């Protein structure tokens, strides 16, 4: 059976709303969807950033700037996302594709400043929930194929030590998106599907830090966007991206080990526990189950 070239929602004249769309994976995805002749709405913060991103997207769009809308929107504010939904409907008639992609990574520690935790949760987790709740009902009511893509993280699955607020927020995105997918497929008449994007190491403003050159291990945002669209065409829910350092096989072993902590009653985060280093190394090499 021949698979479709794209997801059925990705057709000319459809409308895509992308939060965190002024840079990184969001902007790269916006450019690819613009090239398919979708209307593109990017939501982000910073007027100058949004204007520059909109101009970049317009260069990829067959209809140019008329197919692009930029909105300063704080995804932590549900009223702002509800207003965005209304504005998109007024401009383009409704939304067919929603990518809840906005995120921050300011660094956190368990007993660090409360405001860091509050902001990470507000953007990375609540932004996804608010966006889905604001847009999904109208997308379902349109009665046409639709897509909701939520950007998660491998850190929300294997939860490595070092940035607990980010990990917890992204773990919540995974759980929420799974629940959303289940709800959508059990809603009579709904033609909207939900998908969890799980990027690898991607060279973006979120990961750049003080570096000025892309590390060899990292994928570009454009590679990630291409992988996303290919995976959507295949109907994947879990869009687990490799990078130039970690292939899918290694990701699978790391994820299996993390789940195995519960099954085998190992210490929490045993992958980073010195007493389990040898066992994990053997697992990666395939010498155990």
N, C-alpha and C positions, 0 to 999 in steps of 0.2 A: 504494500500500500504506500503510495506516494504521499509524503507529508506536505502540508501547505508551506509556501515560502515564508509566510508571516502569520501571526495570530490574526483571527478574523476581525478584531477591533482595529487593526492597524491599516486603515484604508484611507484613501484621499478624502479630505473634507471632514474626517473625524477630528476630535479635539482632545489634546493631551495637556494635563496640568501636572507640572513637576515642581515640587518644593525643593529648596536648595538647588534651584536650576541655574544659578548665575555662575557656577564653577563646577569643576570636577566631574564626577559621574553624571550628575544631573544635567550639566551643560552638554556633555558628550552625547547623552541619550536624546536630549532635545534636538541637537543638530541632526542626528540620524532619523528621528521621526519627522523633522521638518523636511528632510530630503524625500520622504515618502508622501509629502504633500498633506500632512496633518496640520491643523491649527495648533500652535504651541503657546501655552501660558506658563511662564516661569514665575515662581513666587520665591522671594528671598529678601534679604535686608541689604540696604545700601543702594541709593539711587544711581550712583555712578557705575557700580558693578552691574546692576540690572540693565542699564542702558547699553553698556559695552556688550553684555551677553546677548541682549536682544538683537543688536546689530550683527553679531556673529551668526546667530540662528537665522536671521533673515537672508543671509548670503547663501544658506543651504536650501531655502524654501522656494519652490517654483513661483509662488505668489508674492514673495518678498515680505516686506514689513507688514503688509496687510494681514498676514497670517500669524503674526506674533504679537503677544500681549505680555507685558511685564508688570508685576505687582509687588509693592513692598508689603510683605505679610509676615507677621510673627506667628509661627505655627504653634507656639505655646498658648496662644489666645484662641479659644474656640469661636468666639464671635468674629474674629478676623477671618477665619477660614470659612465661616458661614457667609460672610460678606463677599469673599472671593468666589464662592460657588454662585452667588447671585450675579456677580459681575461677569463671570464666564458665560452664564446662561444668557445674559443680556447681549453679550458681544458675539458669541458663537452658537447659541442655541442649546448648550448643555455640554456635559463632559462625558467622554468615552474612555479615556485612559487617565488614571490617577497614579502618580508615582510619589509616594511619601518618602522623600529622600533626604530632607534637611536633617543635619546632625552637627553636633559640636564634639570636640574631644579636648577638653581643657586640662585633663589630668586630675586624678582624685586619689584620696587615701581614705581608709575607713573612718578615721577620726579627724579628717581635714575639714575645711570650712563648709558650713551648711549651705551657703549660697552656691557653691560649686555643685553640690549634689542636687539642689533644687533646680538649677538651670539645665543640667544634663538631663534630668528626668523630664523636665518640662518640654524640652526640644526633642530629644531622641526617642522618648517613649510616648509622652502625651501628644506630641506633634503628629505621630503616626495615628494614634487613636482618634484625636480630634479631626484629622483630615479624612479618615475613613468614615467617621460618623457624619461629617458634613456633606460629603459628596456621594457616598454609596447609595442612599435612598433614591436620589435623583437619577443616578446611573441605572439602577434597576428599573425605575419607572419608564426610562426611555425605551425599554423593550428591545434593545439591540446589543450586539456583542460589546463587552466592555472588559477592561483590565484594571486591577488595582495591584500595584507593585510596591511592596514595602522593603526598604533597604535595611537589612539586618547586618550581622557581622559574625565571623567565626568566633570572635571573642564572646559572643552571646551563647555559644554552644560549648566550647571547650573551656571557657572562663579562666584564662591564664591570670596569674597574680599580677598586680601592678596598677590597675585602673578599675576598681570595683564599681564605681558609679556607671561608667560606660558599659561594662559587662552586664550589669543588672538591667540597664535600660534596653540593651540589645537582646538580652534573653527574653525580656518582656515583649519585644517586637516579634520575636519568633512565635511565642505562645499566642499572642493576639492574632497574628496572621494565619496561624493554623485554625484558630477558632473562626476567623472571618471566612476562610475558604470553606469550612464545613457548613457554616450558616448560608453562604451564597449558593452552594450546590443543593441545599435543601429548601431554598426559597422558590416557590412555584413561579415560573415565568422568568426567573432571573437568568440572564445570559452573561453575567459578569463573573469573571474568575479572579481569584487572588493568588499572588505569587510572592515568595520570599527570596529576594536577592541577597546572596551571601558573598560579598566580594573577598578576594584575596588581598595581597599587598598591592595597593594601587597608588600611584604617584599623583597625589592631589594636595590641595592646600591643607587638608586635614592631617595628612601624614608627612608633609614636607619638613616641618620643623625648621631648623636652621640650615638645612641642606640646600644647595643650589643646583645640583645635578641629580637626575633620576638614578637611583640605585639599579644595578643590573637585575636584581631580584624582582623589581616591581613591574607590574603591568601599567600601561597607560590607561587613562579614563576611557579613551576611545576603544581600546581592546576589550575593556569590561562591558561597554555599551554594546559592542558587536556580539559578545558572548551572551549577553542578556537577550537580545533579539533572537538569536539562534535558538536559545533555550525556550523562549516563549513559543516559537513556531513548533517545537517538539511537545509542548504542553507540560513542561516541567513545572512543578510547584517549588521545589527546593533548587534554586539556581546557584549551585556551589561552584564558584569561580576558582580556577587554579591561578598561578602566577608563574614567573620565570624561575622560582626557587622551589615551590611546593606543588607537586602534581596532585591530581585528585586522589590517587592511591594512598598518598601519605595523609591527606586530609581525612580520608575514610578511616585510617588506622587511629588517628588522633581522636576522632569523634567516637569511634567504637570504644577506645580506652576510657574516655570520659564517662560514657554510659556504663561501662563495666565497673567503675568505682562503686556504684550502687549494688550491682548484681553480685560482685565479689566481696562486698563489704570492706573495701580498701579505705585507707584514710582519704579525707577530702583532698582533692587536687593531687592525687598520688603521682601524677606525671612529673610533678616538681618536688616530690618527696625523696630525699636521698636514699631511703631504704628501698625504694621501688624503682630506682634509676635503671638497674640491670634488667629487671623484668620488663620495663617499658621498652628498653632498647631491643630486647628479644622480640617483643610484640611487633615493633616496627619492621624488624627483619623477617617476620613471618614464622617465628619459631614457637608461637603459641596461638591460642584462639582469641 
